[in-house]
């Protein structure tokens, strides 16, 4: 009997843990994976070559089932000639004549033998260039869901056939009406050629809301006139589409006056996201007022601001102290224009991603300068902070967090990302203390140690794990109640503990044992008074079976020796054996516990969850504990119902 397939959401979650190419190998498993594999194969079409493989790809788009999967067209025409190459092209009216005459020409060339041409004679473009542009133009029009185009053109010659192909993309019967994101990666000289024609299609490109511009260096230095022309083209472009642009990303490896360029740009009333990735130094930003002024026009609408002193691609140039000073300096009262980042106030900024420079490595007065201005002044509504570019010490991080906005005396940051050289437990103490609303945390690090670098032990990873385990000061591991009316108690505790974040995490014995918790595992249990363990321990006498159906409490032990000491001391004090010290792999791979009944019959436990390598005193016993650690890794056992001895 055929079984129903897994939901698509579950397959997507499974595939997220596997290499991307895995889905292509699973294309024949079922219909879901077949569709997902085709989506992955045709979601992006990369138009780079003019060979047979590229032609085959475009011809496959003639099938509607494939064409509708295309979302992104990436154009990087490696087949175009270079700027200095002397080439000749043909009009469409001459193509047919050339094809007819090609056979005769080839025959004459074969008879006459090889001939040389003068150095100044232009070379004819290969026939494959005309063919691939014609096939591509037709195929793209069939892709009804294509909404993103990336155009990469550096030192290529823009021949008329290719320019005509580009213009056809913006037409109403092609990508134009659906285009939402446009990325242009080009040189300064080509900006007018690529952007000016778009203005003619303003009534077609009505959904364009994301624009990304990457300025790449050229082998041929641009003139000041070229820079001015590029700026004027950008002004015209934004004036045309300012009613739809919500995201603008700018990256530059060109050392020219960026402040002058941004000062020319108009206000984009719907701009919510702005990215600036550029080399910032005395050449690219001699006077920052123009750039700061552009940002100040959008402080009332920006929700995300990304600023890094490096281009999107690798560059030989580097930012200098101009960037550092721009982040922290304050304008003089005599200045009429905004000068630095510190002068701005974002009314609704939620996300700030900033690339920092290693100030501690600099000489002079800048060494003690703060990384950022007071965040509560610049971005009072900030909830996500991403810091990149350099290692941040706990002291520096604390200084930055202290300037963030607060609500009820508590910092309102919910997401934080940064980089440290060494991951130490004290860092987490700092975050717990300062960020009570934190929901997402990303930390990049070089090494792990349990102590500061000047006191690093020989086994930093083990020390770190042990130190982090000891951060939990609560001596109670878990608590359990045996109740006579489980349904009534379940409803009560579900409602009462909901404000604390507690939920039912696990159910055992057909729902007669319920585990509540706020994290991955439960720490509070309810059990039906009449429930019986699946396997009663032999060490428990029959007369104790009824006594154990009362409150159960488990104390957390620092190591396994404490568990054994607890068991011995409890029996000596009048307790009754309810389970000798030992591993309980049915609960958890490293679950080591001991159970006793107190004089009134309550089930009391001591438990240690550390792997054997950490849970035993160092020596022969400690090394034998490696076996337990390896067993935990290999078995992959998870937390199970440790109340088996309680019910």
Buried (B, 14 or more C-beta within 10 A) or exposed (E): EEEEEEEEEEBEEEBEEEEEEEBBEBBEEEEBBBBBBBEBBBEBBEBBBBEEEBBEBBEBBEEEEBBBBBBBBBBBBEBBBEBEEEBEBBEEEEBEEEEEEEEEEEEEEEEEEEEEEEEEEEEEBEBBBBEBBBBBBBBBBBBEEBBBBBBBBBBBBBBEBBEEBBBBBBBEEBBBBBBBBBBBBBBBBBBBBBBBEBBEBBEBBBEBBBBBBBBBBBEEEBEEEBBEBBBBBBBBBBEBBBEBBBBBBBBBBBBBBBBBBBBBBEEBEEBBBBBBBBBBBEBBBEEBBBBBBBBBBBBEBBBBBBBBBBBBEEBEBEBBBBBBBBBBBEBEEEEEBBBBBBBBEBEEBBBBBBBBBEBEEBEEEBEEBBBBBBBBBBBBEBBBBBBBBBBBEBEBBBBBBEBBBEEEEEBBBBBBBBBBEBBBBEBBEBBEEBBEEBEEEEBEBEBBBBBEEEEBEEEBEBBBBBBBBEEEEEEEBBEBBBBEEBEEBBEEBBEEBEEEEBEBBBEBBEEBBBBBBBEEBBBBBBBBBEBEBEEBBEEBEEEBEEBBBBBBBBBBBBBBBBBBBBBEEBBEEEBBBBBBBBBBBBBBBBBBBBBBBBEEBBBBBBBBBBBBBBBBEEEEEBEEBEEBBEBBEEEEBEBBBBBBBBB
